[in-house]
Amino acid sequence: MNLEVVTASRQPEKLSDTVATVYVITAADLRAMGARTIYDALLHLPGVNYVTNVLGANHLFFTGRWRGIFGPTGDDA
């Protein structure tokens, strides 16, 4: 796959030239997995988990790091 991606460097580069692990999810992938939200799509990636705590706050865990997501659209509250 010879895709061009933009990572944290904010510069376009070939997928094969990136120094980090990069997952590309295409529109066809989204349709095939039946993803309706960003959560649905992310949960198909290795190392991504989603939990709701006892207070109802939603959290995404990325291989040992977490990011609290509080709105249904993924907006931080």
C-alpha positions as CSV (number, residue, x, y, z in Angstrom):
1,M,0.0,0.0,0.0
2,N,1.7,3.2,-1.2
3,L,-0.5,5.7,0.6
4,E,0.5,9.2,1.6
5,V,-0.3,10.0,5.3
6,V,0.1,13.0,7.6
7,T,1.2,12.2,11.1
8,A,2.3,14.3,14.1
9,S,5.1,15.8,11.9
10,R,2.3,17.6,10.0
11,Q,4.1,16.8,6.7
12,P,2.8,14.4,4.1
13,E,4.9,11.2,3.8
14,K,4.6,7.8,2.4
15,L,3.1,5.2,4.7
16,S,6.1,3.0,4.3
17,D,8.4,5.9,5.4
18,T,6.7,6.6,8.7
19,V,8.7,5.9,11.9
20,A,5.6,5.1,14.0
21,T,2.9,2.5,13.7
22,V,0.1,4.0,11.5
23,Y,-3.2,2.5,10.8
24,V,-5.2,3.7,7.8
25,I,-8.9,3.1,7.8
26,T,-10.5,3.7,4.5
27,A,-14.2,4.4,3.7
28,A,-14.4,0.8,2.4
29,D,-13.0,-0.5,5.8
30,L,-15.6,1.6,7.7
31,R,-18.4,0.1,5.6
32,A,-17.1,-3.4,6.0
33,M,-16.8,-3.1,9.8
34,G,-20.2,-1.4,10.1
35,A,-18.7,1.5,12.0
36,R,-21.1,4.3,12.7
37,T,-19.0,6.4,15.1
38,I,-15.3,7.1,15.6
39,Y,-15.5,4.7,18.7
40,D,-16.7,1.9,16.4
41,A,-13.8,2.4,14.1
42,L,-11.1,2.8,16.8
43,L,-12.2,-0.4,18.6
44,H,-11.2,-2.4,15.5
45,L,-7.6,-1.3,16.0
46,P,-5.1,-3.4,18.1
47,G,-4.4,-1.9,21.5
48,V,-7.6,0.3,21.7
49,N,-10.1,-0.3,24.4
50,Y,-13.2,1.6,25.4
51,V,-14.8,1.7,28.9
52,T,-17.5,3.6,30.8
53,N,-16.7,4.3,34.4
54,V,-19.2,4.2,37.3
55,L,-19.9,8.0,36.9
56,G,-20.8,7.5,33.2
57,A,-17.7,9.1,31.8
58,N,-16.4,7.3,28.7
59,H,-12.7,6.6,28.2
60,L,-10.6,5.3,25.3
61,F,-7.4,3.5,26.3
62,F,-4.6,3.4,23.8
63,T,-2.0,0.7,24.8
64,G,-1.4,2.0,28.3
65,R,-2.4,5.7,27.7
66,W,-5.9,7.0,28.3
67,R,-7.9,9.9,26.9
68,G,-11.2,10.8,28.6
69,I,-14.1,11.3,26.1
70,F,-17.2,12.8,27.6
71,G,-19.5,13.9,24.8
72,P,-21.3,11.5,22.4
73,T,-19.5,13.1,19.5
74,G,-16.1,12.7,21.1
75,D,-15.8,16.3,22.4
76,D,-14.0,16.8,25.6
77,A,-16.3,18.3,28.3
